Amino acid sequence: MSESKVLSVEDLHTSDAKWVKLKKTTWRDPDGKQRPWEFATRPTRASGGVDAVAILAILRSESGAFAPSTIIIEQFRPPVDRYVVELPAGLIGEGESAEETAIRELEEETGFKASNIIRTSPLLVCDPGMTNANMKLVTVDVPFPERLEMPAQKLEPGEYITARIVEISKLSAVFKEYEKKGFVIDARLSHFASGFEMAETLRQMQP
Amino acid sequence: MSESKVLSVEDLHTSDAKWVKLKKTTWRDPDGKQRPWEFATRPTRASGGVDAVAILAILRSESGAFAPSTIIIEQFRPPVDRYVVELPAGLIGEGESAEETAIRELEEETGFKASNIIRTSPLLVCDPGMTNANMKLVTVDVPFPERLEMPAQKLEPGEYITARIVEISKLSAVFKEYEKKGFVIDARLSHFASGFEMAETLRQMQP
């Protein structure tokens, strides 16, 4: 096994692209004026209208043996030519619900089996100035009677993903270590950790 | 003033696109195999290597007259044909630092002047399976001796942005109202609120 690496980048014509397409929309602004807007889109979106899910797994000790934890993944992402730290995630297949995708992808990427769905977020948009990509965040419960153990992943051939358990309250500290090693953090996961930290900060500011 | 609306969407050829391009990379996987990956990119990235900033403004009462708050914006986003709720944000100009962009965009989009920078995040990637888009989250301090007042925005022609002050601890509740009205929430802002809520939930679970 060697380091993943981008070898070359070239222009791609829309007609040759399979996984991402360019579109141009004409929209009417509040003054009634027609304007153009260019964006990228995934042709893989299933008929349910949602591209993908991310999975926030709550690893929880029923005996109090460990602090509430979650699972993050590390994988090489060719578009950014870096190893990226993200929540487990995956594209929703045709006929699949967001919850089904979440349970399937969590098990494939991390080996963990969710016992039940805690919450599915409404539809969220990922980068709405540049793409029409959308997603739902599915929070799932993964209870442990006792000790937390790392199961075996069920990766498909060609998938190279490292899964890691982290205490939820230590995410921001863990990200600092990753950054020193040259990894980058997914913006959504980073914002989750920033929100968590903000709650702690505001609580400490209270009289 | 009328509602914004998408009138039509058509395919766009890479050579005709100005604001977003398609690329194909060849990367080497950990087994040494060469693989293709398609993605979208912004040709507008400045030489600093960062596309954009989002701004988390901490509106803070020096006298304790109001709870710590932030400012969110509502704007129509043609790629998703919906009104989207986001943090204030903007593309970094050539020669501009992330912090300069943050202060400039916050004032343009909301009228608020930041008194100082609290923190600039490391580089974050926005949707690294689909695009190479990246950003930094800049947290800024906006102190008020007394009452919180909404200043006038300084929008450019063709910018239609509504700014709204929200208590940080009420973001999730406010998002539920927006969803009922047909707005969608930006995934990064939503993850921030989810992280905040998670901290509250874990605190309540503690003995």
Chai-1 contact restraints between the chains, C-beta under 6 A:
chainA,res_idxA,chainB,res_idxB,connection_type,confidence,min_distance_angstrom,max_distance_angstrom,comment,restraint_id
A,M1,B,P30,contact,1.0,0.0,6.0,A-B,restraint_1
A,S2,B,P30,contact,1.0,0.0,6.0,A-B,restraint_2
A,S4,B,D29,contact,1.0,0.0,6.0,A-B,restraint_3
A,S4,B,P30,contact,1.0,0.0,6.0,A-B,restraint_4
A,K5,B,R28,contact,1.0,0.0,6.0,A-B,restraint_5
A,V6,B,T25,contact,1.0,0.0,6.0,A-B,restraint_6
A,V6,B,W27,contact,1.0,0.0,6.0,A-B,restraint_7
A,L7,B,T26,contact,1.0,0.0,6.0,A-B,restraint_8
A,L7,B,R28,contact,1.0,0.0,6.0,A-B,restraint_9
A,S8,B,T26,contact,1.0,0.0,6.0,A-B,restraint_10
A,V9,B,K23,contact,1.0,0.0,6.0,A-B,restraint_11
A,V9,B,T25,contact,1.0,0.0,6.0,A-B,restraint_12
A,E10,B,K24,contact,1.0,0.0,6.0,A-B,restraint_13
A,L12,B,L22,contact,1.0,0.0,6.0,A-B,restraint_14
A,L12,B,K23,contact,1.0,0.0,6.0,A-B,restraint_15
A,L12,B,K24,contact,1.0,0.0,6.0,A-B,restraint_16
A,L12,B,E38,contact,1.0,0.0,6.0,A-B,restraint_17
A,H13,B,T14,contact,1.0,0.0,6.0,A-B,restraint_18
A,T14,B,H13,contact,1.0,0.0,6.0,A-B,restraint_19
A,T14,B,T14,contact,1.0,0.0,6.0,A-B,restraint_20
A,A17,B,L22,contact,1.0,0.0,6.0,A-B,restraint_21
A,A17,B,E38,contact,1.0,0.0,6.0,A-B,restraint_22
A,W19,B,E38,contact,1.0,0.0,6.0,A-B,restraint_23
A,V20,B,E38,contact,1.0,0.0,6.0,A-B,restraint_24
A,V20,B,A40,contact,1.0,0.0,6.0,A-B,restraint_25
A,V20,B,M130,contact,1.0,0.0,6.0,A-B,restraint_26
A,L22,B,L12,contact,1.0,0.0,6.0,A-B,restraint_27
A,L22,B,A17,contact,1.0,0.0,6.0,A-B,restraint_28
A,L22,B,L22,contact,1.0,0.0,6.0,A-B,restraint_29
A,K23,B,V9,contact,1.0,0.0,6.0,A-B,restraint_30
A,K23,B,L12,contact,1.0,0.0,6.0,A-B,restraint_31
A,K24,B,E10,contact,1.0,0.0,6.0,A-B,restraint_32
A,K24,B,L12,contact,1.0,0.0,6.0,A-B,restraint_33
A,T25,B,V6,contact,1.0,0.0,6.0,A-B,restraint_34
A,T25,B,V9,contact,1.0,0.0,6.0,A-B,restraint_35
A,T25,B,P78,contact,1.0,0.0,6.0,A-B,restraint_36
A,T26,B,L7,contact,1.0,0.0,6.0,A-B,restraint_37
A,T26,B,S8,contact,1.0,0.0,6.0,A-B,restraint_38
A,W27,B,V6,contact,1.0,0.0,6.0,A-B,restraint_39
A,W27,B,P78,contact,1.0,0.0,6.0,A-B,restraint_40
A,R28,B,K5,contact,1.0,0.0,6.0,A-B,restraint_41
A,R28,B,L7,contact,1.0,0.0,6.0,A-B,restraint_42
A,D29,B,S4,contact,1.0,0.0,6.0,A-B,restraint_43
A,P30,B,M1,contact,1.0,0.0,6.0,A-B,restraint_44
A,P30,B,S2,contact,1.0,0.0,6.0,A-B,restraint_45
A,P30,B,S4,contact,1.0,0.0,6.0,A-B,restraint_46
A,P30,B,Y160,contact,1.0,0.0,6.0,A-B,restraint_47
A,W37,B,P78,contact,1.0,0.0,6.0,A-B,restraint_48
A,E38,B,L12,contact,1.0,0.0,6.0,A-B,restraint_49
A,E38,B,A17,contact,1.0,0.0,6.0,A-B,restraint_50
A,E38,B,W19,contact,1.0,0.0,6.0,A-B,restraint_51
A,E38,B,V20,contact,1.0,0.0,6.0,A-B,restraint_52
A,F39,B,P79,contact,1.0,0.0,6.0,A-B,restraint_53
A,A40,B,V20,contact,1.0,0.0,6.0,A-B,restraint_54
A,A40,B,A40,contact,1.0,0.0,6.0,A-B,restraint_55
A,P68,B,L202,contact,1.0,0.0,6.0,A-B,restraint_56
A,R77,B,P128,contact,1.0,0.0,6.0,A-B,restraint_57
A,P78,B,T25,contact,1.0,0.0,6.0,A-B,restraint_58
A,P78,B,W27,contact,1.0,0.0,6.0,A-B,restraint_59
A,P78,B,W37,contact,1.0,0.0,6.0,A-B,restraint_60
A,P79,B,F39,contact,1.0,0.0,6.0,A-B,restraint_61
A,P79,B,P128,contact,1.0,0.0,6.0,A-B,restraint_62
A,P79,B,N132,contact,1.0,0.0,6.0,A-B,restraint_63
A,V80,B,V125,contact,1.0,0.0,6.0,A-B,restraint_64
A,V80,B,P128,contact,1.0,0.0,6.0,A-B,restraint_65
A,V80,B,N132,contact,1.0,0.0,6.0,A-B,restraint_66
A,V84,B,V125,contact,1.0,0.0,6.0,A-B,restraint_67
A,V84,B,P128,contact,1.0,0.0,6.0,A-B,restraint_68
A,P122,B,E179,contact,1.0,0.0,6.0,A-B,restraint_69
A,L123,B,V184,contact,1.0,0.0,6.0,A-B,restraint_70
A,L124,B,I185,contact,1.0,0.0,6.0,A-B,restraint_71
A,L124,B,A187,contact,1.0,0.0,6.0,A-B,restraint_72
A,L124,B,S190,contact,1.0,0.0,6.0,A-B,restraint_73
A,V125,B,V80,contact,1.0,0.0,6.0,A-B,restraint_74
A,V125,B,V84,contact,1.0,0.0,6.0,A-B,restraint_75
A,V125,B,V184,contact,1.0,0.0,6.0,A-B,restraint_76
A,V125,B,D186,contact,1.0,0.0,6.0,A-B,restraint_77
A,C126,B,D127,contact,1.0,0.0,6.0,A-B,restraint_78
A,C126,B,A187,contact,1.0,0.0,6.0,A-B,restraint_79
A,D127,B,C126,contact,1.0,0.0,6.0,A-B,restraint_80
A,D127,B,D127,contact,1.0,0.0,6.0,A-B,restraint_81
A,D127,B,A133,contact,1.0,0.0,6.0,A-B,restraint_82
A,P128,B,R77,contact,1.0,0.0,6.0,A-B,restraint_83
A,P128,B,P79,contact,1.0,0.0,6.0,A-B,restraint_84
A,P128,B,V80,contact,1.0,0.0,6.0,A-B,restraint_85
A,P128,B,V84,contact,1.0,0.0,6.0,A-B,restraint_86
A,M130,B,V20,contact,1.0,0.0,6.0,A-B,restraint_87
A,M130,B,A133,contact,1.0,0.0,6.0,A-B,restraint_88
A,N132,B,P79,contact,1.0,0.0,6.0,A-B,restraint_89
A,N132,B,V80,contact,1.0,0.0,6.0,A-B,restraint_90
A,A133,B,D127,contact,1.0,0.0,6.0,A-B,restraint_91
A,A133,B,M130,contact,1.0,0.0,6.0,A-B,restraint_92
A,Y160,B,P30,contact,1.0,0.0,6.0,A-B,restraint_93
A,E179,B,P122,contact,1.0,0.0,6.0,A-B,restraint_94
A,V184,B,L123,contact,1.0,0.0,6.0,A-B,restraint_95
A,V184,B,V125,contact,1.0,0.0,6.0,A-B,restraint_96
A,I185,B,L124,contact,1.0,0.0,6.0,A-B,restraint_97
A,D186,B,V125,contact,1.0,0.0,6.0,A-B,restraint_98
A,A187,B,L124,contact,1.0,0.0,6.0,A-B,restraint_99
A,A187,B,C126,contact,1.0,0.0,6.0,A-B,restraint_100
A,A187,B,M135,contact,1.0,0.0,6.0,A-B,restraint_101
A,A187,B,R188,contact,1.0,0.0,6.0,A-B,restraint_102
A,R188,B,A187,contact,1.0,0.0,6.0,A-B,restraint_103
A,R188,B,R188,contact,1.0,0.0,6.0,A-B,restraint_104
A,R188,B,H191,contact,1.0,0.0,6.0,A-B,restraint_105
A,S190,B,L124,contact,1.0,0.0,6.0,A-B,restraint_106
A,H191,B,R188,contact,1.0,0.0,6.0,A-B,restraint_107
A,H191,B,H191,contact,1.0,0.0,6.0,A-B,restraint_108
A,H191,B,F192,contact,1.0,0.0,6.0,A-B,restraint_109
A,F192,B,H191,contact,1.0,0.0,6.0,A-B,restraint_110
A,F192,B,S194,contact,1.0,0.0,6.0,A-B,restraint_111
A,F192,B,G195,contact,1.0,0.0,6.0,A-B,restraint_112
A,A193,B,G195,contact,1.0,0.0,6.0,A-B,restraint_113
A,S194,B,F192,contact,1.0,0.0,6.0,A-B,restraint_114
A,G195,B,F192,contact,1.0,0.0,6.0,A-B,restraint_115
A,G195,B,A193,contact,1.0,0.0,6.0,A-B,restraint_116
A,G195,B,G195,contact,1.0,0.0,6.0,A-B,restraint_117
A,G195,B,F196,contact,1.0,0.0,6.0,A-B,restraint_118
A,F196,B,G195,contact,1.0,0.0,6.0,A-B,restraint_119
A,F196,B,M198,contact,1.0,0.0,6.0,A-B,restraint_120
A,F196,B,A199,contact,1.0,0.0,6.0,A-B,restraint_121
A,M198,B,F196,contact,1.0,0.0,6.0,A-B,restraint_122
A,A199,B,F196,contact,1.0,0.0,6.0,A-B,restraint_123
A,A199,B,A199,contact,1.0,0.0,6.0,A-B,restraint_124
A,A199,B,E200,contact,1.0,0.0,6.0,A-B,restraint_125
A,E200,B,A199,contact,1.0,0.0,6.0,A-B,restraint_126
A,L202,B,P68,contact,1.0,0.0,6.0,A-B,restraint_127
